[in-house]
Amino acid sequence: RRDSKWVLVAGERRWRAAQLAGLEHIPAIELKLSDQELLEYALIENLQRENLNPIEEARAYQVLIERFGLTHEEVASRVEKSRPAVANTLRLLNLPEILQRDIEEGRLSAGHGRALLALPTDEERLQVRNEVLQKGLSVRDTEALVLRMLGEKTKAERKPRPRQRLAEDEFAERLRNRLEEVLACRVQVRVFDSQRGKIEIHYTSLDELDRICAQLGVADE
């Protein structure tokens, strides 16, 4: 309550629906909130609207974390989403400004954005972005293009060795180092032959697993 007036913190859509239905009374809960708590409630209510784009959603999460000191888990609980889903959305803010605008304005989806985050530099992301827009590539096509670029880059970095086994070992070592650098966890890479291999990703807690899933663009929604 502010200045002898009631402030509607949450449930605006239900209130408007009750008005349209001609109801004169509806059940409500009175809360005594500080100005900061009022802002937090209003922000969470805004997040639960269906018409927020992914970048607006990510910025709202960022406010809850940086201004109100909430953890990813607390944000997820308040907006009724999983921790990986919140982390995945926040990662979109790591994209260059032009890509964030593309997502805001609907030229690219959040899935496109997460695929582009796998590339190590903004220059490469913008290069792929241009191709995606020119050719109208789907998220799956974009992911395939990114993987192809990463594979070609890894191949170009490999030094030729006289023996195939040494070349395969070097490739495995480079890939392991790269994955450990990106994922910040222990990774094992085994090369069986020129076509087949195995990658193992190790985690030591559920929080670490959530973070790794977010890095890989895998959300548990």
Secondary structure, 3 states (H helix, E strand, C coil): CECCECCCCCCHHHHHHHHHCCCCCCCCCCCCCCHHHHHHHHHHHHHCCCCCCHHHHHHHHHHHHHCCCCCHHHHHHHHCCCHHHHHHHHHHHHCCHHHHHHHHCCCCCHHHHHHHCCCCCHHHHHHHHHHHHHHCCCHHHHHHHHHHHHHHHHHHHCCCCCCHHHHHHHHHHHHHHHHHHHHCCCEEEEECCCCCEEEEECCCCHHHHHHHHHHHCCCCC
